Amino acid sequence: MPSNQTIADIFKGEWFTSFPARYRVKAGSVSHFDFSVDPRVSWVDSLPGNKLRGKRIIELGPYEAYNTWQMRQLGAREIISIENNKISYLKCLIVKEITGMNARFLHGDFIQYLDYCVKSNETTDFIWASGVLYHQEEPLRLLELISRVTSKVFFHTHYYDEERISTNPALKAFFDHGKNQVHERDGLKIELFYKSYNNTNKGAAFSGGSSDFSYWMKKDDLFAFLKSLGFVVITIEVDTPDHPNGPGICFMAEKEPKTQEVSTPILVD
């Protein structure tokens, strides 16, 4: 009998996320739709000057569309969500059908989409970049494009920390310093750290990049480069240097200064 469950069962056993109870669907095991389990969207919405209601958002790499759904729940006016992984894209369409949410999902390379926005002088209120920066072959290019399309961006990303990664054999095995790159931008010298996807399970639940490798950045280099692009205010939600998958951080970067309601924002000098 056709139902929401038969739709979700197209990828039975291959979902990471569980649906809200109201939809009566069995899928994954992690409750990312739940604001209490995944508070990133509500945290951004709570920051002064960052209410999502009525805003236009470009989301990069939605995976299973749980953050997309949360942004709609908080009143985002328009969401354009771009997913390059074919399986994840189809999952997003399933989530859209089951939940009935109003969002536009596009399949393809969001780098090319952002480049199109730049050439078309198209801007957006927010960019949501969760779990994508550390999967890039050219992370600096992504950051440059983002800076030309928006003045507000949320990042959830891993970063390179020599002490933590060199002392963790499981992580260290994926990095090859012989393939590192050094770039100079606006007087900054930035080293990019080569990370291979070798021996990574790229099944239906895979949420990584489309290439066989990516480049990670140091946290200080990331913040300094964002400042050079005009993002003068960095507000950190959480920083987990000892995360088992590599040091990670969630933060908002903004071009315009915040109001005085903000309690001790972290300024990039």
C-alpha angles and dihedrals in degrees: 000000000000113000143138087272094057088052093051090044090067082085097030111170091011102084121107096189131061119222123239111272092247090072094054094220129139113215130125132356106241116086098218092149088064112092091212091056097039106026098167097105094044090047091056090045089053094057115101111262094013105092109148096208111116094004131131113232134189110203120199117209104355093185100188097359098244094131089045089056092047092052090052090049088057092051106262107174099213132007124189107188121189123199124178098186109090096213093046090048091054090048089054090054089051091051090049091051096045096045098034091223121165107239136123116235119197127190119219146052112335090199089065090044093053090046088054090051091052093050090047094047088238118156136181137205095238140008117207110206106173117162097352112092095070090051094060128112088202107029094166091057091052091051092048092051092047090052090057095049104044145015094213127053135167118211131192106180147143118241137197119263114172096205096050097041098042091054094049109075093192090058099033092060091068096055126082113189090190088072098046119126132215120208131183118213126169092341093313123122109211126185118206118205119220115230123184127212091213113144091012116140105240097187126136092289093054112124101180136107128296095242131070093250145020139194125244126205132214113251094239091050090049093052093044092050092048089052090052087055092054101265096131099165122063117182114188121212097182137347117197109180092171097053109142092234092051135289109314139189140186118204147148120236119198136180098205119064117254126242121263090261089084113099111226102324115201107251122202106224 
